[in-house]
Amino acid sequence: MNRVVHFEMPYDNPERVSSFYHKAFGWETKSMGSQMGNYVLATTTETDPERGPKHPGAINGGFFPKQSDRPAQYPSIVIEVDSMTEARDRVTRAGGRVLGEPMEIPGVGMYVSFMDPEGNRVAMLEPSGRNRSGGQARK
């Protein structure tokens, strides 16, 4: 089974979204700046030295800026995969549609979004090196 490893939500105002989730839930946020597409990391649980959640089942996430030319900008989840190439093929064979080409997130891994047959935008991540969990991809 491939596990859920991250969540993402869109924002109009990075300061407002950061402030809300900090005040409402105690989450810590960190802006990654323009070089990382103005992505804002959200830490929702304690992490180990390799930035992974300390508690089983817990995940962290992030916020991305809304853009008028992007489809389905809603909250979504990110699923870890062992091989992006194989996972893209499985998504397509199962009736999904991959949105563009995978992009490399430095120090994290390869990432791409897809639409499932129900119209939900979901993403996949093939972690790089130390970020791998060791889980086996589903064939």
C-alpha positions in Angstrom: 0.0 0.0 0.0 1.1 3.5 -0.7 0.7 5.8 2.3 -0.5 9.4 2.6 2.6 11.5 3.5 1.5 15.1 3.1 -1.5 17.4 2.6 -1.8 20.6 0.6 -4.3 23.5 0.6 -4.4 26.7 -1.6 -4.3 30.2 -0.2 -5.0 33.8 -1.3 -3.0 35.4 1.5 0.0 33.5 3.0 0.1 35.6 6.2 -3.6 35.1 6.8 -3.5 31.3 6.2 -0.4 31.0 8.4 -1.9 33.1 11.2 -5.2 31.2 11.1 -3.8 27.7 11.4 -1.3 28.8 14.1 -4.0 30.5 16.2 -6.7 27.8 15.6 -4.5 24.6 15.8 -1.0 25.7 17.0 0.6 24.7 13.6 4.0 26.2 12.8 4.5 27.5 9.3 7.5 28.5 7.2 7.5 30.4 3.9 9.8 28.8 1.3 10.0 32.1 -0.7 9.7 32.8 -4.4 12.4 30.3 -5.4 10.0 27.6 -4.1 6.9 29.0 -5.7 5.9 30.9 -2.4 5.0 27.5 -0.9 4.4 27.6 2.9 5.3 24.5 4.9 3.0 23.6 7.7 4.3 21.5 10.7 1.4 19.9 12.5 3.3 17.4 14.6 6.7 16.9 16.2 9.4 15.8 13.7 12.5 13.7 13.9 16.0 14.9 12.8 15.1 13.9 9.2 11.9 16.0 9.3 9.6 13.0 9.4 6.7 12.9 11.8 7.6 11.3 15.2 4.1 9.9 15.7 2.8 7.1 13.5 0.0 8.2 11.2 0.7 11.9 11.6 1.5 14.0 8.6 2.7 17.6 7.9 1.7 19.6 4.9 1.7 23.0 3.2 -0.1 25.8 1.5 0.3 26.9 -2.2 -0.8 30.2 -3.8 -3.9 30.0 -5.9 -3.3 30.6 -9.6 -6.1 31.2 -12.1 -4.5 28.9 -14.7 -4.3 25.8 -12.5 -7.1 23.2 -12.2 -8.8 22.0 -9.0 -7.1 24.2 -6.4 -8.7 22.5 -3.4 -7.3 20.8 -0.4 -5.6 17.5 -1.4 -3.4 14.8 -0.2 0.1 13.6 -1.3 0.7 9.8 -1.7 4.2 8.4 -1.5 5.3 6.1 -4.4 8.4 4.1 -5.0 8.6 4.8 -8.7 7.1 7.9 -10.3 7.1 6.2 -13.7 5.3 3.1 -12.6 2.8 5.1 -10.4 1.9 7.5 -13.3 1.2 4.4 -15.5 -1.0 2.8 -12.7 -2.9 6.1 -12.3 -3.6 6.3 -16.1 -4.5 2.6 -16.4 -6.9 3.0 -13.4 -8.8 5.9 -15.1 -6.9 8.9 -13.7 -5.2 11.8 -15.6 -1.7 13.0 -14.7 -1.4 16.8 -14.7 1.8 17.6 -16.5 5.3 16.3 -15.9 6.8 15.5 -12.5 8.9 18.3 -11.0 11.8 17.9 -8.7 11.5 19.5 -5.3 15.1 20.0 -4.1 15.9 17.8 -1.1 12.4 16.2 -1.1 11.9 14.3 -4.4 9.8 14.1 -7.6 6.2 15.4 -7.4 3.3 15.5 -9.8 -0.5 16.0 -9.4 -3.2 14.0 -11.0 -7.0 13.9 -11.2 -8.8 10.8 -10.1 -11.9 9.6 -12.0 -14.1 11.5 -9.5 -12.5 14.9 -10.3 -10.3 15.1 -7.1 -6.9 16.6 -7.5 -4.3 14.4 -5.7 -0.5 14.3 -5.8 2.2 11.7 -5.8 5.7 12.0 -4.4 8.7 9.8 -5.1 11.0 10.8 -2.2 14.7 11.3 -2.7 17.3 9.4 -0.8 16.9 10.0 3.0 13.2 10.9 2.6 12.2 7.4 1.6 10.1 5.5 4.0 10.9 2.1 2.6 7.3 1.3 1.7 6.5 -0.9 -1.2 4.6 0.5 -4.1 1.4 -1.3 -5.0 1.6 -3.0 -8.4 
